[in-house]
Amino acid sequence: MSKPSIISDSKTITTDENLDATNSRSNRSNLSNPPPHHHDDNNKDHSSHQDDGGDHSNLFCKRRSSTILDDDDGDDEDSAPLPLTSLRDRVLPKTFLWLQKHEEEENEWLKLNELESETSGTILQLFSRHCNAGPSSSDEDSSSSDDCRVQEWCSSKIFPDGIGGYCIGQTGEQQEEEEEEGSLRVKYILSESAGGHGDDLWAASRHISNLFADQEKCRDLVSPLFDVTSTSNSAEQQQMELAFNHHPLLGLDFIELGAGAGLPSWTAMRCGAKVVCTDQAIPNRIRCMAESAERNIRYMKTLLVGRDKDDRETAIYKFAVNARVCPYSWGDPIDDILELLSPTTTIQDGQSHNSLLKRFDIVVAADCIYMPQFHESLLESIGMLLSDTGIGLLPFALHGNVNDEEVWNIVNLAVEKGLKVEILESCQLCPQALNMDSKRGLIHVLRLRKDKNIIN
């Protein structure tokens, strides 16, 4: 499969003439490209491609289990779900009421189910009682499940996808890595939803998060944000200068689409971005995302003990507490999302008015383009959410569910919609499950910007 060449100032897209150059980009970590794979759409299960049997030892495939929440970080909370009331500040009031209604309905259903079980046990339940070691068996299972709810991922200078995030039980070795000095620890919760959507941590998500966590690599990644020149000493320019002296994400407005576990969002938040994390309106998923935000904020607060008010961590925390979660489907109006941004004040007829004119500096959608039927709506949302000087980042792998050309066609579509597209360096990682093709770990990154010649 040949992918398009880098699109900078030109709208012309080539697909074959730069094949050799584009193929060489996947050697970013001194890794060799995996062998090409041919997918038979009629006979392959695209949700979990079989491994090609190749040697993955050179592909950073040392299997690392997700780090389970421990008690040595100053956070005295366990992994049991936080009360919904503690998540009120992470969502809009109407989103909170929606979550509250769902929780009440779920609790009512559980009560009815328990009552039915007590009054009319089924043959399956009777059989289950004989098979279990005793009443404590289910309690132990429940406790074990709770212990694994809240997991941790750490950034890394060595591993391009950080440490953690692999499926427990599907990884070979369960050996834990030592946390590197200066790495970021990020808490996340996998939701109970459809397989691979919100209940797994994909390679593209881990990779872009690791780039965000590295100050220098992140500055390269978001470099177009600092290309803006201005003769005025505007607040925006001052913010950019502050971000350059500190972490480049500090104080920037950041939104993630199709977030799932939301690892890029929580990593950006740990770096000082003002984050809005979005995904489909699935109650459990939104609740898990809101709890992830809350747990990371609480953890960050423990890092402030004994620090000066002008300390770096204090500055980061000041912006991180603005993190919010919002249900959102691509292509829909963005009114709810804009409510989560601080409004811009304008003067009209001698009076001040708050108008929702502000947009995001960074829009991220990690591994969200493998289904081409959603390209149009995804790009429509990016166009609505992106500021005139902002950037969109689309890290992704080719899943093999459709022809590769159909996935890469998002480049053509983006250009048609008035976006400039750059194809950044690819990076071969290890897929998150042993039964997946190494191609699922080859991460490509598209960087999008609005074409200034088209902006009205």
C-alpha positions as CSV (number, residue, x, y, z in Angstrom):
1,M,0.0,0.0,0.0
2,S,1.4,3.4,-0.9
3,K,0.4,6.3,1.2
4,P,0.1,10.0,0.1
5,S,3.1,12.2,0.3
6,I,3.2,15.1,2.8
7,I,0.8,17.9,2.0
8,S,2.1,21.3,3.0
9,D,1.2,24.4,0.9
10,S,0.0,22.4,-2.1
11,K,-3.3,20.6,-2.5
12,T,-1.9,18.1,-5.0
13,I,-1.8,14.6,-3.6
14,T,0.5,11.9,-4.9
15,T,0.2,8.3,-4.0
16,D,3.0,6.4,-5.8
17,E,5.9,8.7,-6.7
18,N,7.1,9.1,-3.1
19,L,6.6,5.5,-2.0
20,D,10.2,4.9,-1.1
21,A,10.4,8.1,0.9
22,T,7.2,7.4,2.8
23,N,8.1,3.9,3.6
24,S,11.4,5.0,5.2
25,R,9.5,7.1,7.7
26,S,8.5,4.0,9.6
27,N,12.2,3.5,10.7
28,R,11.8,6.3,13.3
29,S,13.0,4.1,16.1
30,N,15.6,2.2,14.1
31,L,13.1,-0.5,13.4
32,S,12.5,-2.4,10.2
33,N,9.1,-2.3,8.5
34,P,7.0,-5.4,9.1
35,P,6.3,-7.6,6.1
36,P,3.3,-6.6,4.0
37,H,0.1,-8.5,4.8
38,H,-2.7,-9.4,2.5
39,H,-6.2,-9.4,3.9
40,D,-9.1,-11.4,2.5
41,D,-12.2,-9.4,3.4
42,N,-14.3,-12.4,3.0
43,N,-12.4,-14.8,5.3
44,K,-10.6,-12.6,7.9
45,D,-11.9,-11.6,11.3
46,H,-10.8,-7.9,11.2
47,S,-11.3,-7.4,14.9
48,S,-8.4,-9.6,15.8
49,H,-6.0,-10.5,13.0
50,Q,-3.8,-13.5,13.5
51,D,-0.1,-12.7,14.1
52,D,2.1,-13.1,11.1
53,G,4.5,-15.3,13.1
54,G,7.3,-12.9,12.7
55,D,9.9,-12.0,15.3
56,H,8.6,-9.0,17.2
57,S,11.6,-8.7,19.5
58,N,12.8,-5.7,17.4
59,L,9.4,-4.0,17.6
60,F,9.4,-2.9,21.2
61,C,7.3,-6.0,21.9
62,K,8.5,-6.8,25.3
63,R,5.1,-7.4,26.9
64,R,4.3,-5.1,29.8
65,S,1.2,-5.4,31.8
66,S,-1.0,-2.5,32.8
67,T,0.2,-1.0,36.1
68,I,-2.4,-1.6,38.8
69,L,-3.2,1.3,41.1
70,D,-1.1,1.1,44.2
71,D,-1.1,2.9,47.5
72,D,2.4,4.5,47.5
73,D,1.5,7.6,45.5
74,G,-0.3,9.5,48.3
75,D,-3.7,8.7,46.9
76,D,-5.7,7.0,49.6
77,E,-8.6,6.0,47.4
78,D,-9.1,2.4,46.3
79,S,-10.3,1.3,42.9
80,A,-14.0,1.1,43.8
81,P,-16.1,3.5,41.7
82,L,-16.2,7.0,43.0
83,P,-19.6,8.3,44.0
84,L,-21.4,10.0,41.1
85,T,-21.7,13.2,43.2
86,S,-17.9,13.5,43.2
87,L,-17.9,13.7,39.4
88,R,-20.4,16.7,39.2
89,D,-17.6,19.2,38.4
90,R,-16.4,17.1,35.5
91,V,-19.5,17.4,33.3
92,L,-22.2,19.8,32.3
93,P,-25.3,19.9,34.7
94,K,-27.5,18.2,32.1
95,T,-24.9,15.5,31.6
96,F,-24.8,14.9,35.3
97,L,-28.6,14.5,35.4
98,W,-28.4,12.1,32.5
99,L,-25.8,10.0,34.3
100,Q,-27.8,10.2,37.5
101,K,-30.9,9.0,35.8
102,H,-29.1,6.1,34.2
103,E,-27.5,5.1,37.6
104,E,-30.9,5.1,39.3
105,E,-32.4,3.0,36.5
106,E,-29.5,0.5,36.8
107,N,-29.8,0.3,40.6
108,E,-33.5,-0.3,40.2
109,W,-32.9,-3.1,37.7
110,L,-30.3,-4.7,40.0
111,K,-32.7,-4.7,42.9
112,L,-35.4,-6.3,40.8
113,N,-33.0,-8.9,39.6
114,E,-31.8,-9.7,43.1
115,L,-35.4,-10.1,44.2
116,E,-36.2,-12.4,41.3
117,S,-33.1,-14.5,42.1
118,E,-34.1,-14.8,45.7
119,T,-37.7,-15.9,44.9
120,S,-37.2,-18.1,41.8
121,G,-33.7,-19.4,41.4
122,T,-32.9,-20.9,38.0
123,I,-31.3,-24.2,37.3
124,L,-28.2,-22.3,36.2
125,Q,-28.0,-20.6,39.5
126,L,-28.5,-23.8,41.4
127,F,-25.7,-25.4,39.3
128,S,-23.5,-22.3,39.9
129,R,-23.9,-22.6,43.7
130,H,-22.6,-26.2,43.6
131,C,-19.6,-25.3,41.5
132,N,-18.5,-22.3,43.6
133,A,-16.3,-22.9,46.5
134,G,-18.6,-21.0,48.8
135,P,-20.3,-17.6,49.4
136,S,-17.0,-15.9,49.4
137,S,-16.1,-16.9,45.9
138,S,-18.2,-14.2,44.2
139,D,-17.0,-11.7,46.7
140,E,-13.4,-12.5,45.8
141,D,-14.2,-12.2,42.1
142,S,-15.9,-8.8,42.7
143,S,-13.0,-7.6,44.8
144,S,-10.5,-8.7,42.2
145,S,-12.5,-6.9,39.5
146,D,-12.5,-3.7,41.6
147,D,-8.8,-3.9,42.2
148,C,-8.2,-3.9,38.4
149,R,-10.6,-1.0,37.6
150,V,-8.2,1.8,37.9
151,Q,-5.0,1.3,36.0
152,E,-1.9,3.3,35.3
153,W,0.2,4.1,32.3
154,C,3.6,5.8,32.6
155,S,5.4,7.8,29.9
156,S,8.8,6.6,28.8
157,K,11.9,7.8,27.1
158,I,12.8,4.2,26.2
159,F,9.5,2.7,25.0
160,P,7.7,4.8,22.3
161,D,4.3,3.8,23.7
162,G,5.1,4.2,27.3
163,I,4.8,1.5,30.0
164,G,1.4,-0.2,30.6
165,G,-1.8,-0.4,28.6
166,Y,-1.6,-4.0,27.4
167,C,-4.5,-6.3,27.9
168,I,-4.0,-8.2,31.1
169,G,-4.2,-12.0,30.5
170,Q,-3.2,-11.5,26.8
171,T,0.4,-10.4,27.4
172,G,3.2,-12.8,27.6
173,E,5.4,-11.7,30.4
174,Q,3.8,-9.9,33.3
175,Q,7.0,-8.2,34.3
176,E,6.7,-4.7,35.6
177,E,9.1,-2.0,34.4
178,E,10.7,0.5,36.7
179,E,9.3,4.0,36.5
180,E,11.7,6.3,34.7
181,E,12.8,9.6,36.3
182,G,10.7,12.4,35.1
183,S,8.0,10.2,33.6
184,L,4.3,11.0,33.9
185,R,1.9,8.6,35.7
186,V,-1.6,8.7,34.3
187,K,-4.6,6.9,35.7
188,Y,-7.3,5.6,33.4
189,I,-10.4,3.3,33.6
190,L,-11.6,1.0,30.8
191,S,-15.3,1.1,30.4
192,E,-17.7,-1.8,29.9
193,S,-18.7,-1.3,26.3
194,A,-18.3,-3.0,23.0
195,G,-15.1,-4.8,22.5
196,G,-12.2,-2.6,21.5
197,H,-14.2,0.6,22.0
198,G,-13.5,2.2,25.3
199,D,-12.5,-1.1,26.9
200,D,-9.0,-1.3,25.4
201,L,-6.0,1.0,25.1
202,W,-4.9,1.1,21.5
203,A,-1.4,1.6,20.3
204,A,-2.1,4.9,18.6
205,S,-3.4,6.3,21.9
206,R,-0.4,5.1,23.8
207,H,2.0,6.5,21.2
208,I,0.5,10.0,20.9
209,S,0.3,10.2,24.7
210,N,4.0,9.4,25.0
211,L,4.8,12.2,22.5
212,F,2.7,14.6,24.6
213,A,4.5,13.7,27.8
214,D,8.0,14.4,26.2
215,Q,8.4,18.2,26.3
216,E,10.8,18.4,23.3
217,K,8.9,15.9,21.1
218,C,5.6,17.5,22.0
219,R,7.0,20.9,21.0
220,D,7.9,19.4,17.6
221,L,4.5,17.8,17.3
222,V,2.6,21.0,18.0
223,S,5.2,23.3,16.4
224,P,2.7,25.0,14.0
225,L,1.0,26.6,17.1
226,F,4.2,28.6,17.7
227,D,4.6,29.7,14.1
228,V,2.0,32.4,14.7
229,T,3.6,35.8,14.6
230,S,2.0,38.9,16.1
231,T,3.2,42.5,16.6
232,S,0.8,43.0,19.4
233,N,1.5,41.8,23.0
234,S,-1.8,39.8,23.1
235,A,-2.8,37.5,25.8
236,E,-2.7,34.7,23.3
237,Q,0.9,35.5,22.4
238,Q,1.9,35.7,26.1
239,Q,0.3,32.3,26.6
240,M,2.4,30.9,23.7
241,E,5.6,32.3,25.2
242,L,4.7,30.9,28.6
243,A,4.0,27.5,27.0
244,F,7.4,27.7,25.2
245,N,9.3,28.3,28.4
246,H,7.3,25.5,30.1
247,H,5.5,22.5,28.6
248,P,4.1,23.4,25.2
249,L,0.6,22.2,26.2
250,L,0.4,24.5,29.2
251,G,-2.7,26.5,29.1
252,L,-3.8,25.4,25.7
253,D,-7.4,24.3,24.9
254,F,-7.4,20.6,24.1
255,I,-10.2,18.3,23.0
256,E,-10.2,14.6,22.2
257,L,-12.8,13.0,20.0
258,G,-13.7,9.3,20.2
259,A,-11.6,9.2,23.4
260,G,-12.5,5.7,24.8
261,A,-10.2,5.4,27.8
262,G,-9.0,9.0,27.2
263,L,-5.3,8.4,27.7
264,P,-4.2,11.3,25.4
265,S,-6.6,13.6,27.3
266,W,-5.3,12.7,30.8
267,T,-1.7,12.9,29.6
268,A,-2.3,16.4,28.1
269,M,-4.0,17.4,31.4
270,R,-1.0,16.2,33.3
271,C,1.0,18.6,31.1
272,G,-1.2,21.6,31.9
273,A,-3.7,21.6,29.0
274,K,-7.3,22.6,29.5
275,V,-9.0,19.4,28.4
276,V,-12.4,18.4,27.1
277,C,-12.7,14.7,26.6
278,T,-15.5,13.4,24.4
279,D,-17.0,10.1,23.2
280,Q,-20.4,8.7,22.3
281,A,-23.3,9.1,24.7
282,I,-22.8,5.7,26.4
283,P,-23.4,6.3,30.2
284,N,-20.8,3.9,31.5
285,R,-18.1,5.2,29.1
286,I,-18.8,8.9,30.0
287,R,-18.8,8.0,33.7
288,C,-15.5,6.2,33.5
289,M,-14.0,9.1,31.6
290,A,-15.2,11.6,34.2
291,E,-13.9,9.4,37.0
292,S,-10.5,9.2,35.2
293,A,-10.3,12.9,35.0
294,E,-11.3,13.3,38.7
295,R,-8.8,10.7,39.9
296,N,-5.9,12.3,37.9
297,I,-6.8,15.7,39.3
298,R,-6.8,14.3,42.9
299,Y,-3.5,12.6,42.3
300,M,-2.0,15.9,40.9
301,K,-3.2,17.7,44.0
302,T,-1.1,15.4,46.1
303,L,2.0,16.5,44.2
304,L,1.5,20.1,45.3
305,V,2.1,19.4,49.0
306,G,5.0,21.5,50.2
307,R,5.4,23.3,46.8
308,D,5.5,27.1,46.2
309,K,2.5,28.7,44.6
310,D,4.6,29.7,41.6
311,D,5.9,26.1,41.2
312,R,5.6,24.4,37.8
313,E,3.3,21.7,39.2
314,T,1.1,24.4,40.7
315,A,0.8,26.1,37.3
316,I,0.0,22.8,35.6
317,Y,-2.7,22.0,38.3
318,K,-4.3,25.4,37.8
319,F,-5.2,24.5,34.2
320,A,-5.8,20.8,34.8
321,V,-8.7,21.4,37.1
322,N,-10.6,22.7,34.1
323,A,-10.8,19.2,32.7
324,R,-14.3,18.3,31.5
325,V,-16.0,15.3,29.9
326,C,-18.9,15.6,27.4
327,P,-20.9,13.1,25.3
328,Y,-20.6,13.9,21.6
329,S,-21.2,12.3,18.3
330,W,-19.2,13.4,15.3
331,G,-21.0,15.8,13.0
332,D,-23.4,17.0,15.6
333,P,-23.7,20.6,16.7
334,I,-20.9,21.6,19.2
335,D,-23.0,23.9,21.5
336,D,-22.5,21.7,24.6
337,I,-18.8,21.4,24.0
338,L,-18.4,25.2,23.6
339,E,-20.2,25.7,27.0
340,L,-17.1,24.0,28.5
341,L,-14.8,26.5,27.0
342,S,-14.4,29.9,28.8
343,P,-16.5,32.3,26.7
344,T,-15.0,35.2,24.9
345,T,-16.4,38.6,26.0
346,T,-17.4,41.1,23.3
347,I,-18.7,44.6,23.4
348,Q,-21.9,45.4,21.5
349,D,-24.1,48.5,21.9
350,G,-22.0,49.6,24.8
351,Q,-22.7,46.4,26.8
352,S,-20.6,43.3,27.3
353,H,-21.8,40.0,25.9
354,N,-20.5,36.5,26.4
355,S,-20.4,34.9,22.9
356,L,-19.1,31.3,22.4
357,L,-16.5,32.3,19.8
358,K,-13.6,30.4,21.2
359,R,-12.3,27.2,19.6
360,F,-9.6,24.6,20.4
361,D,-5.9,24.8,19.9
362,I,-5.5,21.1,19.6
363,V,-8.1,18.5,18.4
364,V,-7.0,14.8,18.8
365,A,-8.8,11.7,17.5
366,A,-6.6,8.6,18.2
367,D,-7.2,5.5,16.0
368,C,-10.6,6.9,14.8
369,I,-10.3,6.6,11.0
370,Y,-10.3,2.9,10.4
371,M,-14.0,3.1,9.4
372,P,-14.1,5.4,6.3
373,Q,-17.9,5.8,6.5
374,F,-17.3,8.2,9.4
375,H,-14.5,10.3,7.8
376,E,-16.9,12.9,6.6
377,S,-18.5,13.5,10.0
378,L,-15.2,13.4,11.9
379,L,-13.7,16.0,9.6
380,E,-16.8,18.1,9.9
381,S,-16.4,18.1,13.7
382,I,-12.7,18.9,13.5
383,G,-13.5,21.9,11.2
384,M,-16.0,23.2,13.7
385,L,-13.9,22.7,16.8
386,L,-10.5,23.8,15.5
387,S,-9.4,27.4,16.0
388,D,-8.0,29.3,12.9
389,T,-4.4,28.7,14.2
390,G,-5.0,25.3,15.8
391,I,-3.9,21.8,14.8
392,G,-5.6,18.5,14.5
393,L,-3.8,15.2,15.2
394,L,-4.9,11.9,13.9
395,P,-2.7,9.0,15.0
396,F,-3.9,5.7,13.6
397,A,-3.1,2.2,12.5
398,L,-4.5,0.3,9.5
399,H,-6.8,-2.3,10.9
400,G,-7.3,-4.3,7.7
401,N,-11.1,-4.1,7.9
402,V,-11.2,-2.2,4.6
403,N,-8.7,-1.6,1.9
404,D,-5.8,0.6,3.1
405,E,-6.5,3.1,0.3
406,E,-10.0,3.8,1.7
407,V,-8.5,4.8,5.0
408,W,-5.8,7.0,3.5
409,N,-8.5,8.7,1.4
410,I,-9.2,10.8,4.5
411,V,-6.2,12.9,3.3
412,N,-8.0,13.8,0.1
413,L,-11.2,14.5,1.9
414,A,-9.5,16.8,4.4
415,V,-7.9,18.8,1.7
416,E,-11.3,19.1,-0.1
417,K,-12.7,20.5,3.2
418,G,-10.1,23.3,3.4
419,L,-7.5,21.6,5.6
420,K,-3.8,21.3,5.1
421,V,-2.5,17.9,5.8
422,E,1.0,16.7,6.9
423,I,1.9,13.1,7.2
424,L,4.4,12.8,10.1
425,E,6.8,10.0,10.8
426,S,5.4,6.6,11.4
427,C,6.4,4.4,14.3
428,Q,6.3,0.6,14.6
429,L,4.9,-0.4,18.0
430,C,3.6,-3.7,19.4
431,P,-0.1,-4.3,19.1
432,Q,-1.9,-4.5,22.4
433,A,-2.9,-8.2,22.0
434,L,-0.7,-11.1,21.0
435,N,-3.1,-12.4,18.3
436,M,-3.0,-9.1,16.3
437,D,-1.0,-8.5,13.2
438,S,2.1,-6.3,13.7
439,K,0.5,-3.9,11.1
440,R,-2.0,-2.9,13.8
441,G,1.0,-1.5,15.8
442,L,2.4,0.6,12.9
443,I,1.3,4.1,13.9
444,H,0.9,6.8,11.3
445,V,0.1,10.4,12.3
446,L,-1.7,13.1,10.3
447,R,-1.4,16.7,11.3
448,L,-4.2,19.0,10.1
449,R,-4.4,22.8,9.9
450,K,-7.0,25.2,8.4
451,D,-5.9,26.6,5.1
452,K,-5.5,30.4,5.7
453,N,-6.4,31.0,2.1
454,I,-9.9,29.6,2.7
455,I,-10.6,31.0,6.2
456,N,-13.2,33.7,5.8
